[in-house]
Amino acid sequence: MAKVVIISGSPTPTSRLHGVIDHAKAQLEQSGIQTEWIKVRDIPAEDLMYAKFDSEAIVKVNAAVAGADAVFVATPVYKASYTGVLKALLDLLPQKGLEHKIVLPLAVGGTIAHMLAIDYALKPVLSSMGAQNILQGVYVLDKQVTWGGNGEAILDEEISARLQESVGQFIQEINWHTQKKGSPVT
Ligand SMILES: Cc1cc2nc3c(=O)[nH]c(=O)nc-3n(C[C@H](O)[C@H](O)[C@H](O)COP(=O)(O)O)c2cc1C
């Protein structure tokens, strides 16, 4: 079974980003893909702050990413870029930790003006980590995400369709590489 590791870079407990990921994760699982979700806010702060490469949590993250076919990297936009805590975690992965992985980036921001943060900020970091197959990515405006009565995130129609389409392409790419081709991603 193909496996996707989701890395989310939101430090907040009530996160719109996490609400968006819930939708993407359900779509991945419905298509038979196994997921593992790593939230930066669940990693001990000291591990991130003091770059504890050999901490239990970081070793676990490394193993999860190494064993995945694909990685979904998602972040809120902070100061026109990805969050500092996401970078703190990525810094603790191996230099070429995303080699042979299919990567889908996603960002949630407050303004459309920072839509290109995926391209000018996040993608260069992912490329430097060896990722060669990075999909276009999805940019979500925070106002496109509201909360339902049970605390579930409700996506507006337009972003819901765009997310489904991008995750669908991600799934196709994963299936092509893992089932049909049967060889590692290059
Ligand atoms: C410290 C901070 C800085 C932010 N900077 C930006 C920014 O530069 N551009 C932008 O579009 N949104 C910015 N935002 C808005 C967030 O990206 C947006 O509210 C997002 O939904 C937050 O993610 P979360 O709901 O997962 O916490 C910022 C929010 C915070 C808290």
Ligand as a Chemical Component Dictionary entry (heavy atoms), coordinates in Angstrom:
data_LIG
# 
_chem_comp.id                   LIG 
_chem_comp.type                 NON-POLYMER 
_chem_comp.pdbx_formal_charge   0 
_chem_comp.three_letter_code    LIG 
# 
loop_
_chem_comp_atom.comp_id 
_chem_comp_atom.atom_id 
_chem_comp_atom.alt_atom_id 
_chem_comp_atom.type_symbol 
_chem_comp_atom.charge 
_chem_comp_atom.model_Cartn_x 
_chem_comp_atom.model_Cartn_y 
_chem_comp_atom.model_Cartn_z 
_chem_comp_atom.pdbx_ordinal 
LIG C1  C1  C 0 2.435  35.479 12.955 1  
LIG C2  C2  C 0 1.550  35.443 11.743 2  
LIG C3  C3  C 0 1.998  35.966 10.547 3  
LIG C4  C4  C 0 1.198  35.922 9.412  4  
LIG N1  N1  N 0 1.691  36.432 8.248  5  
LIG C5  C5  C 0 0.952  36.326 7.122  6  
LIG C6  C6  C 0 1.473  36.799 5.877  7  
LIG O1  O1  O 0 2.564  37.342 5.788  8  
LIG N2  N2  N 0 0.718  36.625 4.768  9  
LIG C7  C7  C 0 -0.511 36.025 4.793  10 
LIG O2  O2  O 0 -1.125 35.856 3.751  11 
LIG N3  N3  N 0 -1.043 35.596 5.977  12 
LIG C8  C8  C 0 -0.345 35.732 7.120  13 
LIG N4  N4  N 0 -0.867 35.297 8.319  14 
LIG C9  C9  C 0 -2.227 34.703 8.325  15 
LIG C10 C10 C 0 -2.173 33.173 8.375  16 
LIG O3  O3  O 0 -1.422 32.634 7.320  17 
LIG C11 C11 C 0 -3.560 32.559 8.284  18 
LIG O4  O4  O 0 -4.413 33.141 9.255  19 
LIG C12 C12 C 0 -3.556 31.057 8.471  20 
LIG O5  O5  O 0 -4.863 30.562 8.349  21 
LIG C13 C13 C 0 -3.004 30.643 9.829  22 
LIG O6  O6  O 0 -2.912 29.247 9.843  23 
LIG P1  P1  P 0 -3.615 28.366 10.968 24 
LIG O7  O7  O 0 -5.073 28.677 10.902 25 
LIG O8  O8  O 0 -3.308 26.982 10.611 26 
LIG O9  O9  O 0 -3.000 28.792 12.265 27 
LIG C14 C14 C 0 -0.101 35.355 9.479  28 
LIG C15 C15 C 0 -0.577 34.863 10.712 29 
LIG C16 C16 C 0 0.236  34.911 11.826 30 
LIG C17 C17 C 0 -0.295 34.357 13.134 31 
# 
loop_
_chem_comp_bond.comp_id 
_chem_comp_bond.atom_id_1 
_chem_comp_bond.atom_id_2 
_chem_comp_bond.value_order 
_chem_comp_bond.pdbx_ordinal 
LIG C1  C2  SING 1  
LIG C2  C3  SING 2  
LIG C2  C16 DOUB 3  
LIG C3  C4  DOUB 4  
LIG C4  N1  SING 5  
LIG C4  C14 SING 6  
LIG N1  C5  DOUB 7  
LIG C5  C6  SING 8  
LIG C5  C8  SING 9  
LIG C6  O1  DOUB 10 
LIG C6  N2  SING 11 
LIG N2  C7  SING 12 
LIG C7  O2  DOUB 13 
LIG C7  N3  SING 14 
LIG N3  C8  DOUB 15 
LIG C8  N4  SING 16 
LIG N4  C9  SING 17 
LIG N4  C14 SING 18 
LIG C9  C10 SING 19 
LIG C10 O3  SING 20 
LIG C10 C11 SING 21 
LIG C11 O4  SING 22 
LIG C11 C12 SING 23 
LIG C12 O5  SING 24 
LIG C12 C13 SING 25 
LIG C13 O6  SING 26 
LIG O6  P1  SING 27 
LIG P1  O7  DOUB 28 
LIG P1  O8  SING 29 
LIG P1  O9  SING 30 
LIG C14 C15 DOUB 31 
LIG C15 C16 SING 32 
LIG C16 C17 SING 33 
# 
